[in-house]
């Protein structure tokens, strides 16, 4: 059909989130090396226009909020000046066993300075 499958949008969100973390606060690799990671707890995508094969998409991402052990990222996906989707993902910091852990205070405070809300 030439239309990008809806599941690929979630991949675009993940790549944008990891890049945002790398550029704005700390590398995701550093988080993983500490024995923790951000587990995705919620994904919401509002599809507005389809992406087609070979379209280039820009993903604008921002940190919406940070709490003790979680954060929410928001996204706008743009193709040739048209918004094709808006989305949000929520993530909980967890340890290697999947137990929820607080985001370290210094990281949480630094992230809060970057948050929109």
Protein Blocks (a to p, Z undefined) as FASTA:
>chain_A
ZZacfklmmmmmmmmmmmmmmmmmpcfklmmmnopacddfbdcdddfbdcdehiacdddd
ddfbdcfkbccddddddeehiafbdcddddddddfkopacdddfklmmmmmmmpmZZ
